[in-house]
């Protein structure tokens, strides 16, 4: 019996709830800005396989304002993304406007 090689990737999911106002702007404006900054990180490093950003849909049950789902070939790619200067700019903005953040990384 041959063992079948399983391809795994690291799925990185982050959700943010933003402050009502921060950085001189409303929650709605900061959600749009954060979404744009996050989407600017697409294909930032080798081994980044997927990145999508979703906004909470009015009328649907949501406890967070924005979600990021991204896939990486391995931990080295995720680490490179975390330390990339463009991502650090996003982190700095997020820290200023975010009320709460949740994150999970898992093998998919």
C-alpha positions in Angstrom: 0.0 0.0 0.0 1.4 3.4 -1.0 0.8 6.4 1.1 -0.7 9.3 -0.8 1.2 12.6 -0.4 -1.2 15.2 0.9 -0.5 18.7 -0.2 -1.1 21.1 2.7 -1.1 24.8 2.8 -1.4 27.3 5.6 -4.7 29.2 5.7 -4.5 32.5 7.5 -7.8 34.1 8.5 -8.1 37.4 10.3 -11.2 39.3 11.3 -11.3 42.9 12.5 -14.0 45.0 14.2 -13.1 48.7 13.8 -13.6 51.6 16.2 -16.5 53.9 15.5 -14.0 56.7 14.6 -10.2 56.7 14.4 -7.5 58.5 12.5 -10.1 61.3 11.8 -12.4 59.0 9.8 -15.6 57.0 10.4 -15.7 53.2 10.8 -17.1 52.9 7.3 -14.3 55.0 5.7 -11.6 53.1 7.6 -13.1 49.7 6.6 -12.8 50.8 2.9 -9.2 52.0 3.5 -8.2 48.8 5.3 -9.7 46.7 2.6 -7.7 48.5 -0.1 -4.5 48.2 1.9 -5.0 44.5 2.4 -5.8 43.9 -1.3 -2.6 45.7 -2.1 -0.8 42.8 -0.3 -2.0 40.3 -2.9 1.0 38.4 -4.4 3.3 40.2 -2.1 5.7 37.3 -1.5 6.6 34.0 -3.2 4.4 31.2 -1.8 1.3 33.4 -1.3 -1.3 31.4 -3.1 -4.5 33.3 -2.4 -5.8 36.5 -0.8 -9.4 37.7 -0.5 -10.9 40.4 1.7 -14.6 40.5 2.6 -16.7 43.1 4.2 -19.7 42.4 6.5 -22.9 42.6 4.5 -25.5 44.9 6.0 -28.6 42.8 7.0 -26.6 39.6 7.6 -25.4 38.5 11.1 -21.8 39.7 11.5 -19.9 40.5 14.6 -16.8 41.8 12.7 -16.5 44.4 9.9 -13.9 42.9 7.7 -12.2 39.5 7.1 -9.1 38.4 5.4 -8.6 34.8 4.0 -5.2 34.1 2.6 -3.3 30.9 1.7 0.4 30.3 1.9 2.5 27.4 0.6 4.3 27.0 3.9 5.3 28.7 7.1 8.2 30.4 5.5 5.9 32.2 3.0 3.5 33.3 5.8 6.5 34.6 7.8 7.8 36.5 4.8 4.3 38.1 4.4 4.1 39.0 8.1 7.5 40.7 7.9 7.2 42.4 4.5 7.4 46.2 4.7 4.1 46.7 2.8 2.3 44.4 5.3 3.9 46.3 8.2 2.2 49.5 6.8 -1.1 47.7 6.9 -0.5 46.5 10.4 0.3 50.0 11.6 -2.9 51.4 10.2 -4.9 48.5 11.5 -3.5 49.0 15.0 -4.7 52.6 15.0 -8.3 51.8 13.8 -9.1 48.4 15.1 -11.1 47.7 18.3 -10.8 43.9 18.3 -9.0 41.4 16.1 -9.2 37.6 15.8 -6.8 35.3 13.9 -6.5 31.6 13.1 -3.9 29.8 11.1 -4.4 26.2 10.2 -3.3 23.5 7.7 -5.8 23.2 4.9 
